[in-house]
Amino acid sequence: MADQVKKARTMQGVVVSNGMQDSIVVLTSRYIKHAKYKKFVKKSTKIMAHDAENACGVGDTVTIQETAPISKNKSWTLLSIDEKAKI
């Protein structure tokens, strides 16, 4: 039991900003059930992630992975670019 290692969380989302050096902003969406009305509601979250090569463009679908904090707002890093945006 003591030798089990926790896997880092991964999320998939769309890049909404890449204007910063070595950073991207990823919009992730999920569906949750409303507590009172029992209807599924779409919730979205913007996450800042580290992109060391500045390879991402706006509209790209990416996978990010949770890491140790890199800066005040960044604790995720780019794992892979799943689909490039169609221009």
C-alpha positions as CSV (number, residue, x, y, z in Angstrom):
1,M,0.0,0.0,0.0
2,A,2.8,2.4,0.8
3,D,4.5,2.0,-2.6
4,Q,1.4,3.2,-4.6
5,V,2.0,6.3,-6.6
6,K,-0.7,8.8,-7.4
7,K,-1.2,9.6,-11.1
8,A,-1.2,13.2,-12.0
9,R,-4.6,14.6,-13.2
10,T,-4.9,15.3,-16.9
11,M,-7.6,17.4,-18.6
12,Q,-8.4,18.2,-22.1
13,G,-9.5,21.6,-23.4
14,V,-9.2,24.4,-26.0
15,V,-6.5,27.1,-26.0
16,V,-8.1,30.5,-25.7
17,S,-5.0,32.6,-25.3
18,N,-1.3,32.2,-26.1
19,G,-0.2,35.9,-25.9
20,M,2.2,35.2,-23.0
21,Q,5.7,33.8,-23.2
22,D,5.8,30.1,-22.2
23,S,2.1,30.2,-21.0
24,I,-1.3,29.3,-22.5
25,V,-4.8,29.6,-21.1
26,V,-6.9,26.5,-21.6
27,L,-10.7,26.4,-21.4
28,T,-12.0,23.1,-20.0
29,S,-15.7,22.1,-19.9
30,R,-17.6,19.6,-17.9
31,Y,-21.2,18.7,-17.2
32,I,-22.5,18.6,-13.7
33,K,-26.0,17.8,-12.3
34,H,-27.8,20.7,-10.7
35,A,-28.5,19.9,-7.0
36,K,-32.1,21.2,-7.0
37,Y,-33.3,20.9,-10.6
38,K,-31.5,17.7,-11.5
39,K,-30.6,19.2,-14.9
40,F,-27.2,18.8,-16.4
41,V,-25.4,22.2,-16.6
42,K,-22.2,22.9,-18.5
43,K,-19.5,24.4,-16.4
44,S,-16.2,25.7,-17.7
45,T,-12.9,26.7,-16.2
46,K,-9.9,28.6,-17.5
47,I,-6.6,27.1,-16.5
48,M,-3.1,28.6,-17.1
49,A,-0.6,26.0,-18.3
50,H,3.1,26.0,-19.1
51,D,4.0,25.7,-22.8
52,A,7.8,25.7,-22.9
53,E,8.2,25.6,-26.8
54,N,5.3,28.1,-27.4
55,A,3.9,25.5,-29.8
56,C,0.2,26.1,-29.2
57,G,-2.1,28.4,-31.1
58,V,-5.5,29.7,-30.3
59,G,-8.2,27.1,-31.0
60,D,-5.9,24.1,-30.6
61,T,-7.2,21.1,-28.6
62,V,-4.7,20.1,-26.0
63,T,-4.1,17.8,-23.1
64,I,-2.6,19.3,-19.9
65,Q,-1.2,17.6,-16.8
66,E,-1.1,18.8,-13.2
67,T,2.4,19.5,-11.8
68,A,4.0,21.3,-8.9
69,P,3.4,25.1,-8.9
70,I,5.5,26.8,-11.6
71,S,4.3,30.3,-10.7
72,K,1.5,32.1,-8.9
73,N,-1.2,31.0,-11.4
74,K,0.4,28.1,-13.2
75,S,0.4,24.5,-11.8
76,W,-0.4,22.7,-15.1
77,T,1.9,21.9,-18.0
78,L,1.2,21.0,-21.7
79,L,1.3,17.2,-22.2
80,S,0.3,17.1,-25.9
81,I,-1.4,18.9,-28.8
82,D,-4.3,16.7,-29.8
83,E,-5.6,18.7,-32.7
84,K,-4.4,21.9,-34.4
85,A,-6.9,24.6,-35.1
86,K,-8.3,24.9,-38.6
87,I,-7.5,28.4,-39.9
